[in-house]
């Protein structure tokens, strides 16, 4: 609001600018709205992706694998420094989570390919 008050105080020069901006700004405002819609749709698509069941399942798979790896390392861990052992356990948990997500994604892709093949076969018949 402070900026609006400042532009009004600038004098009569601001009013003709508004009038000329209104005349020629119609196409500009349309372009701005289009740009805002594009950015909004990208953001909405990203949020939609994050809220998808597949992403939620991948996060759950990764967390489960990491927790299992940490539990296994905690119970079966060998000697060594406590800090080094914890760091190695976290590193192994990350590797296990990444491997589990990779396996899950590959199985999802295989299912998608099978469904696409069966859809093509059904469309031809």
VMD Tcl script that draws the C-alpha trace (Angstrom):
set ca {
  {0.00 0.00 0.00}
  {2.86 2.35 0.67}
  {3.95 2.19 -2.95}
  {0.51 3.02 -4.24}
  {0.40 6.10 -2.07}
  {3.83 7.14 -3.35}
  {2.77 6.88 -7.00}
  {-0.33 8.97 -6.35}
  {1.79 11.66 -4.73}
  {4.00 11.91 -7.82}
  {1.46 14.21 -9.41}
  {-0.55 14.45 -12.58}
  {2.13 12.66 -14.61}
  {1.04 9.35 -13.15}
  {-2.55 9.63 -14.39}
  {-1.72 9.82 -18.11}
  {0.61 6.86 -17.69}
  {-2.23 4.84 -16.26}
  {-4.47 5.82 -19.16}
  {-1.84 4.96 -21.76}
  {-0.99 1.75 -19.91}
  {-4.66 0.82 -19.94}
  {-4.86 1.35 -23.70}
  {-1.70 -0.49 -24.67}
  {-1.47 -2.66 -21.58}
  {-4.37 -4.87 -22.53}
  {-2.17 -7.18 -24.51}
  {0.59 -6.95 -21.94}
  {-1.68 -7.92 -19.11}
  {-2.88 -10.85 -21.22}
  {0.67 -11.99 -21.67}
  {1.31 -11.66 -17.98}
  {-1.74 -13.69 -17.17}
  {-0.68 -16.36 -19.61}
  {2.75 -16.49 -18.00}
  {1.17 -16.69 -14.58}
  {-1.03 -19.53 -15.78}
  {1.96 -21.40 -17.16}
  {3.88 -21.06 -13.95}
  {0.82 -21.98 -11.96}
  {0.17 -25.07 -14.02}
  {3.78 -26.19 -13.61}
  {3.53 -25.68 -9.88}
  {0.19 -27.42 -9.75}
  {1.58 -30.32 -11.75}
  {4.53 -30.63 -9.38}
  {2.28 -30.55 -6.34}
  {0.02 -33.11 -7.97}
  {3.02 -35.34 -8.58}
  {4.09 -35.07 -4.96}
  {0.58 -35.96 -3.85}
  {0.30 -38.95 -6.16}
  {-0.07 -42.42 -4.65}
  {3.07 -43.62 -6.44}
  {5.28 -41.01 -4.79}
  {3.73 -41.74 -1.40}
  {4.39 -45.43 -1.91}
  {7.98 -44.79 -2.99}
  {8.60 -42.72 0.13}
  {7.15 -45.50 2.26}
  {9.29 -48.12 0.53}
  {12.41 -46.00 1.00}
  {11.66 -45.34 4.66}
  {10.97 -49.01 5.34}
  {14.20 -50.10 3.65}
  {16.23 -47.47 5.48}
  {14.71 -48.41 8.82}
  {15.35 -52.10 8.20}
  {18.95 -51.36 7.29}
  {19.45 -49.24 10.40}
  {17.90 -51.89 12.60}
  {20.04 -54.61 11.06}
  {23.19 -52.55 11.49}
  {22.26 -51.75 15.08}
  {21.72 -55.37 16.06}
  {24.50 -56.95 14.04}
  {26.99 -54.08 14.11}
  {30.58 -54.95 14.77}
  {33.07 -52.99 16.88}
  {34.75 -49.77 15.90}
  {34.18 -46.17 16.81}
  {30.64 -45.22 17.70}
  {30.60 -42.21 15.35}
  {32.07 -44.12 12.44}
  {29.64 -46.97 12.94}
  {26.66 -44.59 12.98}
  {27.86 -42.81 9.85}
  {28.31 -46.08 8.03}
  {24.87 -47.23 9.15}
  {23.23 -44.08 7.79}
  {25.15 -44.44 4.53}
  {24.04 -48.05 4.19}
  {20.47 -47.05 5.01}
  {20.54 -44.52 2.19}
  {21.87 -47.12 -0.21}
  {19.18 -49.58 0.84}
  {16.47 -46.95 0.40}
  {17.74 -46.03 -3.07}
  {17.90 -49.68 -4.10}
  {14.36 -50.31 -2.84}
  {13.00 -47.29 -4.72}
  {14.83 -48.43 -7.86}
  {13.30 -51.91 -7.62}
  {9.84 -50.47 -7.05}
  {10.12 -48.06 -9.97}
  {11.34 -50.80 -12.30}
  {8.41 -53.01 -11.32}
  {6.00 -50.10 -11.90}
  {7.51 -49.47 -15.33}
  {7.19 -53.15 -16.21}
  {3.52 -53.08 -15.24}
  {2.96 -49.97 -17.36}
  {4.63 -51.62 -20.36}
  {2.51 -54.75 -19.96}
  {-0.66 -52.67 -19.72}
  {0.34 -50.70 -22.82}
  {0.96 -53.90 -24.78}
  {-2.37 -55.39 -23.76}
  {-4.13 -52.13 -24.65}
  {-2.55 -52.14 -28.11}
  {-3.53 -55.77 -28.60}
  {-7.11 -55.04 -27.58}
  {-7.32 -52.02 -29.88}
  {-6.19 -54.04 -32.91}
  {-8.75 -56.78 -32.37}
}
mol new
graphics top color blue
foreach p $ca { graphics top sphere $p radius 0.5 }
foreach p [lrange $ca 0 end-1] q [lrange $ca 1 end] { graphics top cylinder $p $q radius 0.2 }
display resetview
